[in-house]
Amino acid sequence: MKLDTSMSEIDRAAIRDMRRSYGEAGLEESKVAQDPIAQFHTWLTEAAGNAVIVEANAMVLSTVVDSHPTSRTVLLKDVTQSGFSFFSNYESGKGKALDANPNVSLVFPWYAMERQVIILGSVTKLPAIESDEYFATRPWGSQIGAWASAQSTQIESREVLEASFAKFAEKYPEGSVVPRPDHWGGYLVTPTTIEFWQGRYSRMHDRLRYVRATTNSNWSLTRLNP
Ligand SMILES: Cc1cc2nc3c(=O)[nH]c(=O)nc-3n(C[C@H](O)[C@H](O)[C@H](O)COP(=O)(O)O)c2cc1C
């Protein structure tokens, strides 16, 4: 179906009728890895190798403060048995939210593969040395951007932002070592629930959920109704 984007108001019936049939590829308890991190690796590798999926490592991070949820996209930068890592500004909206409440959800929306992964867990800041190491690998412009932007605060104009970039570009010229700002670094999401969703025919989707009570417990696997 094609939406007529020239319409000033999107046709509500057209939205209601947007649906696609999902394929036959299923998700079976006997075929998934016992370890959800290993299973996640398999799916991330497949998503990254899928030409239709852009930014396979993009994930929607949701935080909750005073019962109000907020979501935004961030990029997964590492996944190990310890959990899922991303980088950001510690003083941003999400940084403040995470200071107040470390509980988060992550969603990987791999629609083109009829797949979704939902992770529940809590965050801690990565050790400074790990943030330093990753910051050093970033392109110079991104490093300067981390200095130039007080992420999520109001700014008067684009010109003010560009002047800020120019100021730090002069302070740390291209080719020099740019130090990591204290306000910028990594987070580690330690998971307690990881759910794999695979679209199937007639909305009879597969949902396999791995849960563990604590980080020292074993994962248990359950199937959920779609
Ligand atoms: C594809 C994509 C990737 C992004 N990756 C990051 C990221 O890794 N870190 C980050 O701080 N913001 C990233 N952003 C921007 C965030 O979505 C968000 O605008 C910003 O972090 C401010 O969010 P906050 O006000 O909730 O803190 C990304 C946005 C998109 C669309």
The ligand as an SDF file (V2000), in Angstrom:
LIG
                    3D

 31 33  0  0  0  0  0  0  0  0999 V2000
   19.8860    6.3430   14.6700 C   0  0  0  0  0  0  0  0  0  0  0  0
   20.1480    7.2080   15.8750 C   0  0  0  0  0  0  0  0  0  0  0  0
   21.2260    6.9170   16.6920 C   0  0  0  0  0  0  0  0  0  0  0  0
   21.4810    7.6950   17.8310 C   0  0  0  0  0  0  0  0  0  0  0  0
   22.5160    7.3340   18.6360 N   0  0  0  0  0  0  0  0  0  0  0  0
   22.7270    8.0330   19.7770 C   0  0  0  0  0  0  0  0  0  0  0  0
   23.7290    7.5980   20.7180 C   0  0  0  0  0  0  0  0  0  0  0  0
   24.3880    6.5640   20.5440 O   0  0  0  0  0  0  0  0  0  0  0  0
   23.9070    8.3530   21.8280 N   0  0  0  0  0  0  0  0  0  0  0  0
   23.1750    9.4730   22.0820 C   0  0  0  0  0  0  0  0  0  0  0  0
   23.3970   10.1140   23.1020 O   0  0  0  0  0  0  0  0  0  0  0  0
   22.2050    9.8900   21.2400 N   0  0  0  0  0  0  0  0  0  0  0  0
   21.9610    9.1930   20.0910 C   0  0  0  0  0  0  0  0  0  0  0  0
   20.9640    9.5810   19.2330 N   0  0  0  0  0  0  0  0  0  0  0  0
   20.1780   10.7980   19.5680 C   0  0  0  0  0  0  0  0  0  0  0  0
   19.1180   10.4160   20.6280 C   0  0  0  0  0  0  0  0  0  0  0  0
   18.0510    9.7070   20.0080 O   0  0  0  0  0  0  0  0  0  0  0  0
   18.5710   11.6250   21.3770 C   0  0  0  0  0  0  0  0  0  0  0  0
   18.0810   12.6020   20.4880 O   0  0  0  0  0  0  0  0  0  0  0  0
   19.6330   12.2960   22.2610 C   0  0  0  0  0  0  0  0  0  0  0  0
   20.4810   11.3360   22.8710 O   0  0  0  0  0  0  0  0  0  0  0  0
   18.9830   13.1420   23.3390 C   0  0  0  0  0  0  0  0  0  0  0  0
   18.1360   12.3500   24.0990 O   0  0  0  0  0  0  0  0  0  0  0  0
   17.7060   12.7410   25.5930 P   0  0  0  0  0  0  0  0  0  0  0  0
   17.2550   14.1850   25.5640 O   0  0  0  0  0  0  0  0  0  0  0  0
   16.6100   11.7920   25.9270 O   0  0  0  0  0  0  0  0  0  0  0  0
   18.9060   12.5700   26.4690 O   0  0  0  0  0  0  0  0  0  0  0  0
   20.6570    8.8130   18.1160 C   0  0  0  0  0  0  0  0  0  0  0  0
   19.5610    9.0870   17.2910 C   0  0  0  0  0  0  0  0  0  0  0  0
   19.3110    8.2980   16.1920 C   0  0  0  0  0  0  0  0  0  0  0  0
   18.1070    8.5800   15.3430 C   0  0  0  0  0  0  0  0  0  0  0  0
  1  2  1  0
  2  3  1  0
  2 30  2  0
  3  4  2  0
  4  5  1  0
  4 28  1  0
  5  6  2  0
  6  7  1  0
  6 13  1  0
  7  8  2  0
  7  9  1  0
  9 10  1  0
 10 11  2  0
 10 12  1  0
 12 13  2  0
 13 14  1  0
 14 15  1  0
 14 28  1  0
 15 16  1  0
 16 17  1  0
 16 18  1  0
 18 19  1  0
 18 20  1  0
 20 21  1  0
 20 22  1  0
 22 23  1  0
 23 24  1  0
 24 25  2  0
 24 26  1  0
 24 27  1  0
 28 29  2  0
 29 30  1  0
 30 31  1  0
M  END
$$$$
